[in-house]
Amino acid sequence: MQQDTPEVDRTARTIAENVCEAYMRQAQGGLNPQTEQTLLTRLAEAIRPEVPGGTPRDIIDAANAALDAWEQQQAGFHGPRVSALNRADGSVGMNAA
């Protein structure tokens, strides 16, 4: 239930979903839904520790590090990186890698 989810987790998940969605729109390669879910989970796990006290730059760096690590495991897959974050609504801007 969403009301039982701590705010930090909801915020991290929202940002991770926005990063994943924006990444998938611009990425080179093809993903199946299970692989996309794995990426989303890794992004949320990387972002969550930065949400309570981190700056937008800390969150951006965490998301980009997760994308870098994920791509190293995905042969032939590459995509954009997070370049901007609006903490108020979790929206992100992406630039080519």
C-alpha positions in Angstrom: 0.0 0.0 0.0 1.4 3.3 -1.0 0.5 5.1 2.2 2.7 2.6 4.1 5.7 3.4 1.9 8.1 5.9 3.4 8.4 9.2 1.6 12.0 8.6 0.9 11.2 5.4 -0.9 8.4 7.0 -2.9 10.6 9.9 -4.0 13.5 7.5 -5.0 11.0 5.3 -6.9 9.5 8.3 -8.7 12.9 9.7 -9.8 14.0 6.2 -10.8 10.9 5.7 -12.9 11.4 9.0 -14.6 15.1 8.2 -15.3 14.2 4.8 -16.7 11.5 6.1 -18.9 13.6 8.9 -20.3 16.6 6.5 -20.8 14.5 3.9 -22.6 13.1 6.6 -25.0 16.7 7.5 -26.2 18.7 4.3 -25.6 20.3 2.2 -28.3 19.4 -1.5 -28.1 16.3 -3.5 -27.1 15.1 -4.5 -23.7 12.5 -7.0 -22.6 10.2 -6.0 -19.7 12.1 -8.1 -17.1 15.4 -6.4 -18.0 13.8 -3.0 -17.8 12.4 -3.8 -14.4 15.9 -4.8 -13.3 17.2 -1.4 -14.4 14.4 0.4 -12.6 15.2 -1.5 -9.4 18.9 -0.7 -9.6 18.2 2.9 -10.2 15.9 3.1 -7.2 18.4 1.3 -5.0 21.2 3.7 -6.1 19.1 6.9 -5.7 17.4 6.1 -2.4 20.5 6.8 -0.1 20.9 10.2 -1.7 17.3 11.3 -1.3 17.1 12.4 2.4 20.1 14.7 2.4 21.7 14.6 -1.0 21.8 17.5 -3.4 20.3 17.1 -6.9 23.9 16.6 -8.2 24.3 13.7 -5.7 21.1 12.0 -7.0 22.1 12.6 -10.6 25.6 11.1 -10.0 24.0 8.1 -8.3 21.6 7.5 -11.2 24.4 7.9 -13.8 26.6 5.5 -11.9 23.8 2.9 -11.9 23.3 3.4 -15.6 27.0 3.0 -16.2 27.1 -0.3 -14.1 24.0 -1.6 -15.8 25.3 -0.9 -19.3 28.6 -2.7 -18.5 26.5 -5.9 -18.1 24.3 -5.3 -21.2 26.4 -6.0 -24.3 25.8 -3.4 -27.0 23.4 -1.3 -25.0 24.0 2.4 -24.4 22.0 5.5 -23.7 21.8 9.0 -22.4 22.7 10.2 -18.9 20.8 12.3 -16.4 21.8 16.0 -16.7 19.1 17.7 -14.7 16.7 16.9 -11.8 13.7 18.7 -10.4 13.4 17.4 -6.8 10.0 18.9 -6.5 8.4 16.5 -8.9 11.2 14.1 -9.7 11.4 15.0 -13.4 14.7 14.6 -15.1 16.6 15.9 -18.2 18.8 13.6 -20.2 21.9 14.3 -22.4 23.5 11.9 -24.8 26.2 9.8 -23.2 
